Amino acid sequence: MEVLGIDIGGSGIKGAPVDITSGKLLNKRMRIPTPQPSSPQAVAAVVKKIVDTFNWKGPVGCGFPAVVRDGVVRTASNIDKNWIGTPVNKLFSDKTGLPFNVLNDADAAGYAEISFGAGKGRKGVIIIVTVGTGIGSAIFFDGQLVPNTELGHVFLKDIEAEKYTSDAVRKKEDLPWPKWAKRFNKYLQHLEKLFWPDLIIIGGGMSKKKEKFFDNITLNCELVEAKLLNHAGIIGAALTVNNQ
């Protein structure tokens, strides 16, 4: 079965058709910068452009950088605040004429890694941490998702984690890799104390930069990079259509 997967991020919106039996992209992914401001109508227009580019006529799975519950956006940390309360499934369906299943973007990436990537065949508690403009998270226990965990918003002393150790913060503050890694290590150790995971998978843009910081991370659990890299959100979003 083929499904169009779309991954909406704080800086880019990506999409490609996916073979959900193999987890392979069927075309080169398309990437369009996230419009600024990232209002519902502006983002919907980009989503339609991706749909039209692939001449897509079937179902669409879509990862979104917020809590999405019952098809409605509930938070807006790295997108326009006007998204809060928006029925995003209906918005995208009305714009494109196609059925949409929209879910938290880190949850989508997590589905991909559990199904085809670094978490395939693994049992126990697995936490996927996606690091980019913000910090996203997904928690699985024996392959079952706990949705919308949003662990990028836990506090480390008096500051939210993603405002302390996201990749956007690293760039903004021009942090050397060892200094950023020390912050990130503190964050991961905090998660470990809370959830006692068997495995932590690092995804998002940081999954391609293992050699920059992994040696500075000290945990009791296993730590690995995501195998599907920046394709995980697209693949996982497509997979969820088949789960509905």
N, C-alpha and C positions, 0 to 999 in steps of 0.2 A: 504494500500500500504506500502511496506517495502523499505526503502532506507538506504544505508550505509552512516553514518555521520562520518566525520573525522574533528578533531580540531587540528590545528597546532599552537603550542605555542612556546615561546622562550626557554622553558626548556623541554617540553614534547609534543609528538604527540600521540593523543588518537583517538580511533575509536570504533564504534559498530553499528550493524544494528538497525534501529529505525522503529517502527510502527508510521507513520506520522499522523494517525487518532487519536491516543491517546497520542502521545509524549513519549511513553515508550521505553526504551532500550530492545531489544529482546535477547541480550546476555550480559554477563559481558564485560565491556569495556576493550579494550587492550590499554596499554600505553607503549610507547617506548621513551627513552630520545631523545631529539632533537640532531642530530649529530652536532659536532663542528669540523670544521666550518660548518655552516648550508647552504651549497651551494645548488643550484637547483638540481643537480644530486643526492647529498647525501640525501636530503629530499625526493625526488621522490622515491628513493630506499626504504625508510621507509614506504612511502605511499603504495608502491606495496606490501610490507611485510604484512601490515594490510589487504589489499584487499585479498591477498592470504590466510592469516590465517583464514578469514571468508569464504573463497571459494566463494567470491562475484562475481556475474555475471551481476548485474544490474547497474542502475545509482548511482552516488556518489555525495554527497554534501560535501563541504570542507570549513571550516573557516580558514583564513590565516591572520597572524599578519602584515598586511600592507594594504594600499589602493589598491584595485583591481578594475580596470575600463576596461570594454570591454574585460575581460578575460586576461588582462595584469597587472602585478605588477608594481605599480608606486612609491612606497616608500620602505624603508628597515631600520627601526629604531632598531629593535631587532633581525634582521636576517642578513645573509650575503649580502653585498652590490651588489653582482653579480645578485641578484634577480631583480633589477630594470630593467624594459624593457622586462622581461621574460614573454612569453605567457603561463601562468601557467595552464590554462585549457588544452591547447594542450600538454604541457609537461607531465602532469599526465595521460592524455588520451593515449598518445603514449606509456607511460611506462606500463600501465595496460591493454590497449585495451578496456577501459570502458569510457562512457561519464561522464564528470566532470562538476560541477558548483562550482566555487571557488569564495568566497566573503570575505570581511573583517571579521575577527573573532569576533569582538565585535558586529557587525551587526548581525551575526549568533546567538550569545547568546541572543541578543535583540529579535529576532524573536521568540525564544523559550519562553522567559519570557512573551512576549506579548500574545502568543498563549496558553500557558499552565501554566505559572508561576505567578509571583507577579503582572504582568501588565495585566492579563487576565480580559477582560470586562471593563478596565479603559479607559476613554476618556481624551482628552486634551494633553498637552505636557508631555511626559515621557522621562527621560534620564536614560539610563543604563550605569553605570560606572563599567568597569571590572578592577580589581586591581590584578596585579601579577608581572611578570618580568617588564612589562611596565604598562601603563594605557590606556585602550581602552574605546571607547564610542559609543553609538548608541542613536539617537534621533528619537522618533516616535510622530507624531501628529495624533490623532484619528486613531491609528493603522497603519498609513502609515510611512514608513521609509524614513529618509533623509540619504542617504548612505555616507559612508566614512568620517564621521565627524572628527575623529582623535583629540578629545578634550584633549587628554593627552599631546598634544604639544602646548597648549596655554601657555603663559608666565605669571609667577607670579613674578612681578618685573623683575629681570634679569635672571631668570632660567626657563627652561621648566618644566611643572608640573610633568611629569613622572621621571624627574631627581631630583625632590624635595620630592616627596611623594609616589612613587611606593613601593610595598612590597620589591622589590629587594634593594631599597635604605634603607628601614627600617632595613633590615638584614645587609647590608654592613656597615652602620653607627652605628649598634647596638643601635638603638633608642628605648628608653622605650615607651611602648604603649601610655601613655598620651602625650608625646612629638610628636610622629608620628601623633597621632590623631589631634593635634593642627595644624599641617601642612595640613593634609587632610581636615580638616574643612575649612581652608583658601581657599583651592582649590574648594571645593564644594560651598562655598559662592560666589566665583568668577563666577562659572557656573550659579548659581542662578541669579546673577545680569545681566548676559548676555541673559539668555533664559527664565527666570521666569517659570520654570517647575511646573507642578502640583504634580509630583511624581519623586523621584530619587530612582533607584534600584541599590544596590551595588552587583556586581557579581564578578566572578573570585574566587581565593583562599580566599579572604577576606570575602566572603559571609558566610563562616563557622565560622567566628570569631567575630560575632556581639557583643558579650559580652565584647570584648577587647576594643572597641572604640566608639560604638554608643552613649554612655552616654556623650561623649565629643564633639558630633556634634550638632551645633546649626543652624537650618535653618528655613525658613518660610514655606517651602513646606514639604510634607510627605516624610520620608526616610524609606525604608524597605530593607531587605536583599533579594537576589534572592532565589527563591524556588528550582530551579533546580540545584543549586550549580555547580559543575564542569562538569555536564552532559549537561549544557545549550548549549555550543558550538557545541557539537555533534548533539543534537536534532535540534537546529536551522539550522545548515548546511543541515541536511537531509530535513527539511521542505522546503527549498528554491528550491529544485529540482522540487517539485510539483508546484512551482510558476512560473516556466519558460514557 
